[in-house]
Amino acid sequence: MPVNPVQYNVISAPVVDKRDVIIQTHITRTQAEILRAFRAIDYATIPPKPKHVRMPMIEGYWRFVRQGNKTMVTYQNKANPGGSIPAWLVNLSVVDMPY
């Protein structure tokens, strides 16, 4: 598996234009945990598609920590979706939740 993969994502939500973003991922591993950190990057060979809004910023991580015979998973991100999004829709996606 590559250590720093690049991926193209499209996010669809009702009521608003699709968002797209290109992210660079950095994966680190120890015996106790795996950390997958990511952030948006400029990647000139993949321009925004028509009717998509390019997200100017997203960064975050997935962390998997071994705890005996279980795994604790933490996901966190912050993003600027770009364009215009109604406040009520933004507030629906801002939560603290267990999974």
N, C-alpha and C positions, 0 to 999 in steps of 0.2 A: 504494500500500500504506500502511495506517495506520502511524504511528510508534509508537503505544502500544496495540496491540490487547489485548483481554481475551479469554481463552478458558477454556472449561470442559473439564476432562479427567477421565476415569474410568480407573483402573488396575485391571486384573484379574490376580490371581495365584492359583495353586492353593492350597488349604488355608485361606486367610484371606478375610475379607470384602473386597469391592471398596472401593477408596478413591476419593474424588473431591476435586478441588481446582479453584479458580478462580485463574488466574494473570494477572498484568499483565506485558506484555512491553515492553521499551524497545529500539528498534533504532537503532544509530548506524552510519554508513558513512563511510569515508574512501577514498582511492584504493587504499590498501594492505590495508584490512581491513573486515569487517563484524562487528559485535558485537551479539548478540541476548541481552540479559540479561532474566531473568524472576524473579518472586517471587509467592508466594501473597498474595491479598488477600481481605478480607471483601467480599462482594457480596450484600447482603441479598435481592435479587430472585431469587437462585437458592439456595434452602435445600438442605441435604443430602437425598438421596433415601433412602427407607426401605432398610434393609440395607446402606447405604454408610456408611463412616467418613470424615468430612471431615478431610483432612490439615491440621493446624494450621500447618505451615511447610514450604515448599520454596523454594529460591532457587538460582540458578545462571546459566550462560551457555553459548552456542555462540559460538565465535570462528572466523572464516574469514580466513586471512591469505594474501595472494598471495605466492608465492615463484617468480618466473620464470613458467614455463608450468604450474606446479602450485599446489595450494592445501593449506595445512596447516589441519586442522580440530581444534579443541579443544572438548571438552564436559566440563563440570564441574557438579555440583550437590550440595547437601546438603539433607536432608529429614527431617522428623519425620512418619512415616506415621500417627501417632495409633493409638489402640486397642492391641491386643495382637497381636504377631507373634512366632512362635518364633525363637529366636536362630539356629538353623541356616538358616532361610529368609533372615533378614537378611544373614547372612554370605555367602550365595550371590550377593547383589547388590552387595557391596562389593568392587570390583576396580579395578585399574589395567589398562587394556587398550588396545591400539592398534586402530584400525578402518580 
